[in-house]
Amino acid sequence: MSVSDIALMTVIKIKALTTSFFNKTAKLFFGAEFFRRSRRLFIACLSVWLVVNAVGYFIYSSTVSNTKNDFYQQGTSAAADLATKSGPFVLEKDILALNVEIRELEKIKNLTFAAILDHENVILAKTGSEIMDRTFDPLKNQTPVATADDTAIIADNSTGKSKVISFLKNITFSNVEIGKVYIALSTANFYASLHRARTFYLSGIFLFTILIGGVLFTLDRAARFRIVKTKRELESMTRLGPYVLKEKVAQGGMAELFLADYVRGGGFRKKAAVKRILPHLAENKDFINMFTREARVAALLQHPNVVQIFDYGKIEKAYFIAMEFIDGKNLGEVISSLEQGLPIDNAIFIISETCKGLNYSHTRHDDETRKPLNIVHRDISPQNILISYQGEVKITDFGISKASSEPSFTQAGVIKGKLAYLSPEQVLGKPVDHRADIYALGLVFHEMLTGKRVYEFDTDFQAIRAIPKMEIEPLIDLIPEVPEELNRIVMKCLEKETEQRYQSASALYAELAAFKKEQKMSFDGSDLVAFMKKHFKE
């Protein structure tokens, strides 16, 4: 293995570990019951906390800056004032007058030492009672850190926080330096002020965090109690208006499906399928919006190969969609029960009927404006293709479909659809159109004939890494008896590049019809009825 290959594998492994860690962390946090229940409340409290924290930090920073400026201003002002007053006395070597000026400085707060020097750094006057007339090096063990008003600000080089900050100002006469003023101020009070400001800031944030946490806990507890109450009420419901719930037949991440009777006066009764939003999500606005959107999109479609929606509403906090009852099995159940691929003529009929429903939804126009709705299912899979005992083939579950007439709830970077039936453009986050459904239908077609899934993934990362590059084994290599033309049709659906696939479901349907005619296949709905009764109906 070359160095570049080793480097590439290392990068891939690191990326895999990072992605896995991020996904697990995000799932742990965002998948937590609390976050799902009170996401908006949490975001609101977090926003308030961040704003207060930012304001508090701004006040703290301003306090630190003002304290620092005041300290420096005190030192520079004192040094400038002393230099101005002592200039004539330095010129005349009037030691008595210079000592008078030095004693005036002793009134300054935080003063630790002050001295007036001549041009040779000889001390002329200073605080304290030590002997005068000795040379003083103001910069020994100290470093200038700033300059303000021609005054050098000097910090102590000793370890830890500086004990003093010194201010050095030249004394000039006729633009000639004749001496210096040196003032050293203690930083004890300065750092004490900074410490108080920091303690006040951190204590305030800590107390506010506890307050926000208490508010969040209290409101979430109230929400949890309300949700539990609603959940119990919904779970005990056996009727939604005219719909009598008889049996729960399926449950997904957002809703549960019931077999129901639509009952009216005069003994009128009709079977129906009722999809109800899950009890614990009954007050989640995001899920309610997605549920409502699914109902609106599905209601636009009136076609024999699409499950019909005929009612939507809210009854006693329960949001529901009522749809036609399909007495049969989904394609996934059919494939798994056979434990092998379906006969070719059977598979072609089911795919052809699915093409009719897809082509209708892909080409649907708005009834009023006549503008294309651009509906893309985005979740074509065996589970969403229903086979009835009457020989019908119907597409269901437009929950994550994409339509130009409806707002999208898909976040950037979020993969929509089942991993095993994603198109390369879906995985890569590229714009998705109706050709993604054709790719997914090709995967279903391949699976129907072989009895095995084309893709098997556990994580999004595996799908992202494999789908765009993975070469799909030709159908004819797996089933040698498959006609070459049928192999070509299936593999054309599975082209990675959208331009090389069938450009419409009707084009795929036309080629399947021509193939059936060439092969003299006569399989139709009545044959599907016999097939379903043979394998499933008692």
N, C-alpha and C positions, 0 to 999 in steps of 0.2 A: 504494500500500500504506500503510495507516494505521500510526501509531506502535505501537499495540497488536499489530498483525500482525507488525511488524518485531521487536518484543520477543519475541513468541511464537516466531517462527522462530529467533531467536537462542538462546533457551532450549533449543529442540529440537535445534539443531545442537550446542550445548555438551554437552547430555545424550548425544547420539549419539557425539560424540568421547570423552567420559568413559567411556561404556559400552564403546565399542570398545577404548579403551586398557586398561580393567580386564579385559575378556574376553581380550585378547591377552596381557596380563601373567599373568593366572591360567592361561591355556592353556599359556604358556611354562613356568611354574613347576610347576603341578599336573599338566601333561601330560608333564613330563619323565620320562624312563625311570627315573631315580633315585627320584623321588617315588612313582611308581606301584609301584616294586619294594619300597621300604622306607618306605612312608608311616607305618606304625605306629612303626617304629624312629625315624624322624625326629621324629614328634610326641612320643615319649617323651623323646628327647634334648633337644628344644626345651623341654619342660616342666621337665626337670631344670635346664636352663640358666637358664630364667626364675626358678625358685625360688631357685637359688643367687645369681643376680643380685639378686633382691629382698632376700634375706638380707644379701648384701654391701652393698647400698645402705643398708639399715636400720642396719647396723653403722657404715658410713661416716657417715651422718647423725647417729647417736648420738655418734660420736667428735667430729664437728664441733661439735655442740651442747654436749657436755661440756667441750670445750676452750674454747669461747666462755664458758660459764658459769663455768669455773674462773678464766679471765682476769678477767672482770667481778667475780667474788667476791673475787679478790685485791685489786683496786682499791677496791671499796666497803668491804671490811673495813679496809684500811689507812686510808682516808679517815675512816671512822667512829671508829676507834681514836685517830687523831691529833686529831680534833675533840674527843673526850671528854677526852683528856689535856691538851690545850692550852687548854681553856676558861678555867680560873682564871688562867692566865698571860697570856692576851689581856686579860682584865678588869683585871689589875694592870699590864699593859704590861711584863711581865718578859721582856725580849728575850733575856736569857741562858738562861733556862729554855726558851724557845721554840726557840732554836737547838740546845739539847741534844735536844729532841724531834725536830727536823728531822734531826739527825745519826743518830738511831736509824733513820730511814726509809731511809738509804742502804744498809742491809742488804737491802732488798727487791729481789727479782729484777726486771729489766726497767725499773727506775725511771730516768727521764730528767730529771725536774724535780719539785720539791715546794715549796710555799710556804704560809705562814700569813698571812692578811690580816686587817685590822681591818674595821669596818663600812663604811669609806669606800674599801675596796679598796686600802689602802696596805699594802705588804709589810712585815711585822714580822720574818719570818724565812723563809729559803729555802735551798735547796741551792746550792752554788757560792759564789764569793767576791765577787760584785758588790755594789755599794753598796745599802744598804737604803733604807727610807723613800721609795719611789717608788710611784706608783699603777700597778696592774696590772689589765688587763681580761681576765678569764679566757675570755670568750666572743668575743674578737676573732678573726676568721677561723675560728671554730669553731661547730658547731651541736649543741645537745643532741639526742641520739638515743633516750635511754631514761632511766628513773629506777628506782633500786633502793635500798630502805631509806633513802629521803629523800636519796639521793645522785644528783646529775645526772651521766649518762654522756655525754661530749662527744666528737664525732669531728672530726678535722682536715678542713678544706674544701679542702685542696690537692689537685691533680690526682693521679690514680692512687690506689693503696691508701693509707690513712691511715698516717702514720708513727708517730703516737701516739694513744692513747685517754686522755682525761683524766677525772678524777673530782672533782666539786665538791660539798663538804658544808658546810652552814651550821653555825657555832658559835653556840649559844644559851645564854642564862643567864636563868632565870625567864621562859622563852618569848619572850625578846627576842633578836633577832639582834645579836651583838656582833662577828662576824667570819666568815671562811670558811677552809676548808682546800682546797687545790688540789694534786692529785697527777696527774702525767702518766707513763704507762707506755709503753714502746716496744712496737710491734706486730711487730717483726722475728721474734722467737721464736714469737709467736702464729701469724703467717702461715706460718712455716716448718713448724710442726706441722700446719697445715691442708694444706699442700702435700704433706707426707709421707703424710698420711692419704689424700689424693686419689690420689697416685702408687701407694700400696699397693693401693687399691681397684681402680684401672684396670688395674694390672699383674696383680692376681689374676683379674679378669674375663677379661683377654686370655689368660692362661695356661690358665684353665679352658675358655675357648672353643676353644683349640687342642687341649686334652685331649679335650673332647667331640667336636670334629671328627675327631680321630684315631680315637676309639672308633667313631664313626658310619661313617667310611670303612672301617675294618677289618671291622666287622660287615656293612656293605653289600657289601663285596667278597666276603665269604664267602657272603652271600645270592645275589649275582650268579652266583658260581661254581655254587652249588647249582641255581639256576634254569636256567642254561645246560645243566647236566648233565641236569636233568629234561626240558628242552625237546628235547635231542637224543634222549633215550630215547623220549619220546612221539612225536617225528617219525618215528622208525624203527619204531614199532609198526605192525603190519599186522593185529593182532587184539586185541580186547577181550573176553576170556572166550569166550563162544560166538559173538561177532560178528566176522566176517572183513571188514575194511575194504577195499573195492574201489576206490573213487574219491571224491575230495573234490569236492563239487558246489557248495559255497557257503561263505562265511566272513563273519562279522560282527565286531562290536567285542568280543564276549565269547566266542563259540564258533565252531566250524567244523562243517559238516554233511557226512557221508559216506554214500554208498550202500554198504550192507553186506549180507552174507548171514548169517542166523541159522542156525547149523549145529548139529545134534545127531546122536547116534548113529543107526545104521541108515539112513544116507543122507538124513536129514531136512534140508531146506534151504528157507529162506524169505527173501524180500527184506525188508529193513528200512532205515530211515533212522536213523543214529546221530549225535547231536549231542554233540560233545566240547568241553569247555572248552579254550580256546587254551593251547598249551604254556607260554607265558610268563606265564600267569595261573594256572597249576595250583597255586601255593602262596599265592595271594592270597585271604585269608579272605573279604573283602568280595564278590569275584566268585563265590567258591564258595557263599556264602550266597544270593546272587541266583540262581545257577544251580539250587541246591537248591530254592529257593522256586518257581521256574518249574515244576520237575518236580512239586512237590506240588500247585500250583494246577491244572496241566493234567491231573494224574491224577484230579482230582475230576470231570472232564467226560467223560462217555461218551455221545456223540451222533454220528449219521452225518455231521453237518456240522461236526464238530470233529476235528482230527487226534488220533488216539488215542495215548496214552503207555502203554507196557506194561512198561517196565523203567527202572530208575535205579540207579546205583551208582558205585563207585570201584574201579578195577582198576589196580594198579601206578601210583599217583599220578594216574591219568587219571579225572576225573569225566565221566560220560556220561549221556545220556538216549536211550533207544531208543524209537522211535515207528514207527507204520505208514508204509510207503513209499507215497508218492503218485506214481504214474507219470503225469506231465503237466507243466503249466507254472503259474507263478503269474500272477495277473491282470495284473500290470504287464507281464510279457513278452508276454501276449496283446495288450494295448492297443498297446504299442510296435511289435509286429510288423505289425499291421494298418495303422499310420500314419493311422488314422481311427477314428471312433467305431464301436462295435459296433452291430449291428442292434437295434432296440428290443426285440423279443421275446426275443432272446438276453440282453440286459442285464437285463431284468426277471426272467428265470428265475434268473440268477446272484445278483442282489440278494435275491430271494425266498428262495433256499436259504441265503444268508448270514444273513438275518433269523431263520431257524429256529435256526441255531447260536447266534446272539447271544441270542435270546430264552431259549434253554435255559440258557446260561451266566449271564444276568442274573437268572434266576428260580431258580437252583439252590439247594437247601436242604441243610443238613448231614444226613447219613443218620441220625445218632443223636439229635441235639438238635432237628432239624427247624427250626433257626433259619436265616434266609436268609444266604447267603454273600456276597451283594452283590458279585459278581465284575464288574469293569469291565475290558475289554481294554486301553483307552487307546492302542492302536497299530493301529487298523483302517486298512489301506492296501492298495493293489493287490498289494503284495509279500507280504502276509500272508493273501491269499485264494488258495487253490490250486484249480486246475481239472485234473481227471484226464482221461485219455483214455477212461475208462469213464463219463464224464458226471457225476462227483461234484464237489461244491463244498464245500470244507472250510476252516475258519479255523485258522490256526496261530500259533505264537509268542506265548505268554502271558508272555513274559519280564518285561514291566513292568506287568503287569496289577495291579489293585487288588482285594483281597478282604478281608473283615472277619475271616476266619479266619487270615490271614497277616500278619506284621509288614511294615511298609512301609519300604523303603530310600530313599524319596524325601526329599531335603533340602528345607527351606523355600526357596522361590524358584527351585528347579530345574525346568525344563520337561521333562516326559517325553513322548516320542512324536516322530514325524517332523513337521517344521515345516509341511509342505504339507498336513497332515491334522489340525491341531490345532483344537479348538473354542475359542470365545471364553473360556469359563470356565477352560480349561486354561492359556491364554496369560496370563490375569489372575491366576492363582494361586488361584482360587476353589475351593470344594469341588466335586469331580467325581463324577458318578454315571453310570448307564447311558446317559443322554441324550447324553453326550459321544461315545459310540460311534455313536449314531444320526446325529449331525452329521457325523462322519467318514465314515460309510457314505453319507451324502448327497453328500459331496465325491467319493467313489469313483463313485457313480451318475452324477453330473454329468460326471465325466471319462470314464467308459465311453461315454456317448452323444456327447460332443463330441470325444473323442480328445485333449483338452488338460487340463492341470491347472488347477484354479481358482486356487490360490495358488502363487507362485514366490518363495521367500525365500532369502537367503544367510546371514542372521544372526538370532539370537533377537530383537534389537532391532527389526528390520524386521517380524517376525511380531507382536510385542507392540504395535507401533504401528499395524499395518494391520488385523489380523484382527477386533478388536472393532468397528471402524467401517466397514471396507470393504464396499461394497454389491456383492453377487454378481450378475452379469448374469443375468437370467432365461434359462432354458434355451431357451425359445421364441424369444427374440431371436437366439440363435445358430443354432438349427435350426428354422426356421419350420414345417416339416412335423410337428414334435412335437405330439401332441394336447394341448389345453389342460389336460385332467385330469392327464396325466402330468407336465406342467410344474408344476402345483400340488403334486403329490405330492413331486417332487424338491425344490422350493423350500421346502416345509414342513419337510423334514429340515434345511434350512440356515438356519432362523430363529436369530437371535442370542440371543434369550431362550429359555431352556430350557422355559418353560411354554408357548411357542407351537409347539414342535416336537411330533413324535409322542412320546407318553409311554411307549411301549414298542415293541420290535421287532415284537411280534405285531400291534400296531395298524397299523404300516407294511405288514406282510405281508398283513393283511386288505384294505387298500385296493388293494394291487397285485393281489391275487387278484380283487377286484371289477372292477378295470380290465381285467384279462385276459379275464374273462368277458364284459364289455361289448364289448370289441374282438374277441371270438371268437378269441383267441390259443391255440394248442395246443402251443406250444414246450415240450418236456420234456427229460428226460435223454438220450433216444435222439437227439434233434436236436443236443444239445450234443456227443454222441459224434461225430456226423457232422461237426460244425463243427470240432472239434479234429483229427480225422483229415485233414480237407481242408486245414487250414492248417499242421499241424505234423508229423503222423506220416508217416514215409516208408512 
